[in-house]
Amino acid sequence: MEKKQKRAPLLPRVLLRAGLVLIGGYLVAGLVFNQVDIAAKQKELQDLENQLEQQRQQNDELERVLESGSDLEIIERVARDKLGYAKPNERVFIDVTGQ
């Protein structure tokens, strides 16, 4: 007599494989999106580090000006260039040609 082997129904195996494929696809998509997000955050970090370096250079320049004491010429130059001040009855001409 032949013994018949019982085979598992086909539907549960197909569903199991489809489920595994879906889970794998979800994990791969999650990894890709995380890598894109990491790259964007690294660029943002680099931009912030560049801004920080510029700010440090500006702070160093301001500290040098402060250390130079009360040099009237430096104070006058800063007042004119950075703050837009002028002497009484003085006309200030601004070059708008960009050169």
Contact map, one row per residue, 1 for C-alpha under 8 A:
111000000000000000000000000000000000000000000000000000000000000000000000000000000000000000000000000
111100000000000000000000000000000000000000000000000000000000000000000000000000000000000000000000000
111110000000000000000000000000000000000000000000000000000000000000000000000000000000000000000000000
011111000000000000000000000000000000000000000000000000000000000000000000000000000000000000000000000
001111100000000000000000000000000000000000000000000000000000000000000000000000000000000000000000000
000111110000000000000000000000000000000000000000000000000000000000000000000000000000000000000000000
000011111000000000000000000000000000000000000000000000000000000000000000000000000000000000000000000
000001111100000000000000000000000000000000000000000000000000000000000000000000000000000000000000000
000000111111100000000000000000000000000000000000000000000000000000000000000000000000000000000000000
000000011111110000000000000000000000000000000000000000000000000000000000000000000000000000000000000
000000001111111000000000000000000000000000000000000000000000000000000000000000000000000000000000000
000000001111111100000000000000000000000000000000000000000000000000000000000000000000000000000000000
000000001111111110000000000000000000000000000000000000000000000000000000000000000000000000000000000
000000000111111111000000000000000000000000000000000000000000000000000000000000000000000000000000000
000000000011111111100000000000000000000000000000000000000000000000000000000000000000000000000000000
000000000001111111110000000000000000000000000000000000000000000000000000000000000000000000000000000
000000000000111111111000000000000000000000000000000000000000000000000000000000000000000000000000000
000000000000011111111100000000000000000000000000000000000000000000000000000000000000000000000000000
000000000000001111111110000000000000000000000000000000000000000000000000000000000000000000000000000
000000000000000111111111000000000000000000000000000000000000000000000000000000000000000000000000000
000000000000000011111111100000000000000000000000000000000000000000000000000000000000000000000000000
000000000000000001111111110000000000000000000000000000000000000000000000000000000000000000000000000
000000000000000000111111111000000000000000000000000000000000000000000000000000000000000000000000000
000000000000000000011111111100000000000000000000000000000000000000000000000000000000000000000000000
000000000000000000001111111110000000000000000000000000000000000000000000000000000000000000000000000
000000000000000000000111111111000000000000000000000000000000000000000000000000000000000000000000000
000000000000000000000011111111100000000000000000000000000000000000000000000000000000000000000000000
000000000000000000000001111111110000000000000000000000000000000000000000000000000000000000000000000
000000000000000000000000111111111000000000000000000000000000000000000000000000000000000000000000000
000000000000000000000000011111111100000000000000000000000000000000000000000000000000000000000000000
000000000000000000000000001111111110000000000000000000000000000000000000000000000000000000000000000
000000000000000000000000000111111111000000000000000000000000000000000000000000000000000000000000000
000000000000000000000000000011111111100000000000000000000000000000000000000000000000000000000000000
000000000000000000000000000001111111110000000000000000000000000000000000000000000000000000000000000
000000000000000000000000000000111111111000000000000000000000000000000000000000000000000000000000000
000000000000000000000000000000011111111100000000000000000000000000000000000000000000000000000000000
000000000000000000000000000000001111111110000000000000000000000000000000000000000000000000000000000
000000000000000000000000000000000111111111000000000000000000000000000000000000000000000000000000000
000000000000000000000000000000000011111111100000000000000000000000000000000000000000000000000000000
000000000000000000000000000000000001111111110000000000000000000000000000000000000000000000000000000
000000000000000000000000000000000000111111111000000000000000000000000000000000000000000000000000000
000000000000000000000000000000000000011111111100000000000000000000000000000000000000000000000000000
000000000000000000000000000000000000001111111110000000000000000000000000000000000000000000000000000
000000000000000000000000000000000000000111111111000000000000000000000000000000000000000000000000000
000000000000000000000000000000000000000011111111100000000000000000000000000000000000000000000000000
000000000000000000000000000000000000000001111111110000000000000000000000000000000000000000000000000
000000000000000000000000000000000000000000111111111000000000000000000000000000000000000000000000000
000000000000000000000000000000000000000000011111111100000000000000000000000000000000000000000000000
000000000000000000000000000000000000000000001111111110000000000000000000000000000000000000000000000
000000000000000000000000000000000000000000000111111111000000000000000000000000000000000000000000000
000000000000000000000000000000000000000000000011111111100000000000000000000000000000000000000000000
000000000000000000000000000000000000000000000001111111110000000000000000000000000000000000000000000
000000000000000000000000000000000000000000000000111111111000000000000000000000000000000000000000000
000000000000000000000000000000000000000000000000011111111100000000000000000000000000000000000000000
000000000000000000000000000000000000000000000000001111111110000000000000000000000000000000000000000
000000000000000000000000000000000000000000000000000111111111000000000000000000000000000000000000000
000000000000000000000000000000000000000000000000000011111111100000000000000000000000000000000000000
000000000000000000000000000000000000000000000000000001111111110000000000000000000000000000000000000
000000000000000000000000000000000000000000000000000000111111111000000000000000000000000000000000000
000000000000000000000000000000000000000000000000000000011111111100000000000000000000000000000000000
000000000000000000000000000000000000000000000000000000001111111110000000000000000000000000000000000
000000000000000000000000000000000000000000000000000000000111111111000000000000000000000000000000000
000000000000000000000000000000000000000000000000000000000011111111100000000000000000000000000000000
000000000000000000000000000000000000000000000000000000000001111111110000000000000000000000000000000
000000000000000000000000000000000000000000000000000000000000111111111000010000000000000000000000000
000000000000000000000000000000000000000000000000000000000000011111111100000000000000000000000000000
000000000000000000000000000000000000000000000000000000000000001111111000000000000000000000000000000
000000000000000000000000000000000000000000000000000000000000000111111110000000000000000000000000000
000000000000000000000000000000000000000000000000000000000000000011111110000000000000000000000000000
000000000000000000000000000000000000000000000000000000000000000001011111011000000000000000000000000
000000000000000000000000000000000000000000000000000000000000000000011111111000000000000000000000000
000000000000000000000000000000000000000000000000000000000000000000000111111100000000000000000000000
000000000000000000000000000000000000000000000000000000000000000000000011111110000000000000000000000
000000000000000000000000000000000000000000000000000000000000000010000111111111000000000000000000000
000000000000000000000000000000000000000000000000000000000000000000000111111111100000000000000000000
000000000000000000000000000000000000000000000000000000000000000000000001111111110000000000000000000
000000000000000000000000000000000000000000000000000000000000000000000000111111111000000000000000000
000000000000000000000000000000000000000000000000000000000000000000000000011111111110000000000000000
000000000000000000000000000000000000000000000000000000000000000000000000001111111111110000000000000
000000000000000000000000000000000000000000000000000000000000000000000000000111111111110000000000000
000000000000000000000000000000000000000000000000000000000000000000000000000011111111100000000000000
000000000000000000000000000000000000000000000000000000000000000000000000000001111111000000000000000
000000000000000000000000000000000000000000000000000000000000000000000000000001111111100000000000000
000000000000000000000000000000000000000000000000000000000000000000000000000000111111110000000000000
000000000000000000000000000000000000000000000000000000000000000000000000000000111011111000000000000
000000000000000000000000000000000000000000000000000000000000000000000000000000110001111101110000000
000000000000000000000000000000000000000000000000000000000000000000000000000000000000111111000000000
000000000000000000000000000000000000000000000000000000000000000000000000000000000000011111000000000
000000000000000000000000000000000000000000000000000000000000000000000000000000000000001111100000000
000000000000000000000000000000000000000000000000000000000000000000000000000000000000011111110000000
000000000000000000000000000000000000000000000000000000000000000000000000000000000000010011111000000
000000000000000000000000000000000000000000000000000000000000000000000000000000000000010001111100000
000000000000000000000000000000000000000000000000000000000000000000000000000000000000000000111110000
000000000000000000000000000000000000000000000000000000000000000000000000000000000000000000011111000
000000000000000000000000000000000000000000000000000000000000000000000000000000000000000000001111111
000000000000000000000000000000000000000000000000000000000000000000000000000000000000000000000111110
000000000000000000000000000000000000000000000000000000000000000000000000000000000000000000000011111
000000000000000000000000000000000000000000000000000000000000000000000000000000000000000000000011111
000000000000000000000000000000000000000000000000000000000000000000000000000000000000000000000010111
